[in-house]
Amino acid sequence: MNALYQRKIVVNGELKEASSVQTKVEQDIAFLQHRINLMKKQKVPNSVVIETYENMLKSRQSVLAWLRDGNSEQEIRLI
């Protein structure tokens, strides 16, 4: 991406560079994948918590796909 033009998005009412948000989302995805794998290996996995984490993971994967798409005509707000 051109150094003079950095995509910006609104996060909690503040304008942020998309690249920094993308890094945070990638970290969240790695964390969630790790936690899901650990929970599934427990003797008695908590299916409700696993399902919740899997839904959070899907959400973050969708946000990451949008960030990577580079569609600057859309606006996304992360809460």
DAJO-V270672 format. One record per residue. N is the residue number from 1. RES is the residue in three letters. SS is DSSP state (@ for helix, = for strand, . for the rest). D_LAST is the distance of its C-alpha to the last C-alpha in Angstrom with 2 decimals. Layout:
BEGIN
n res ss d_last
N RES SS D_LAST
N RES SS D_LAST
END
This chain:
BEGIN
n res ss d_last
1 MET . 25.71
2 ASN . 27.55
3 ALA . 27.02
4 LEU . 27.22
5 TYR . 24.35
6 GLN . 20.97
7 ARG . 18.23
8 LYS = 15.35
9 ILE = 11.83
10 VAL = 9.36
11 VAL = 6.42
12 ASN . 5.51
13 GLY . 8.83
14 GLU = 10.69
15 LEU = 12.70
16 LYS = 12.78
17 GLU = 15.36
18 ALA @ 14.51
19 SER @ 16.90
20 SER @ 15.18
21 VAL @ 11.88
22 GLN @ 14.33
23 THR @ 16.05
24 LYS @ 13.16
25 VAL @ 12.42
26 GLU @ 16.21
27 GLN @ 16.45
28 ASP @ 14.04
29 ILE @ 16.24
30 ALA @ 19.36
31 PHE @ 18.41
32 LEU @ 17.67
33 GLN @ 20.87
34 HIS @ 22.83
35 ARG @ 21.80
36 ILE @ 22.56
37 ASN @ 25.90
38 LEU @ 26.79
39 MET @ 26.07
40 LYS @ 28.12
41 LYS . 31.01
42 GLN . 31.26
43 LYS . 34.38
44 VAL . 32.50
45 PRO . 29.07
46 ASN . 26.55
47 SER @ 25.75
48 VAL @ 23.00
49 VAL @ 21.03
50 ILE @ 21.90
51 GLU @ 20.77
52 THR @ 17.37
53 TYR @ 17.03
54 GLU @ 18.44
55 ASN @ 15.91
56 MET @ 13.05
57 LEU @ 15.30
58 LYS @ 15.87
59 SER @ 12.27
60 ARG @ 11.96
61 GLN @ 15.42
62 SER @ 14.57
63 VAL @ 11.91
64 LEU @ 14.66
65 ALA @ 17.26
66 TRP @ 15.61
67 LEU @ 15.32
68 ARG @ 18.92
69 ASP @ 20.13
70 GLY . 19.89
71 ASN . 19.70
72 SER . 19.19
73 GLU . 19.80
74 GLN . 16.46
75 GLU . 13.18
76 ILE . 9.82
77 ARG = 6.46
78 LEU = 3.77
79 ILE . 0.00
END
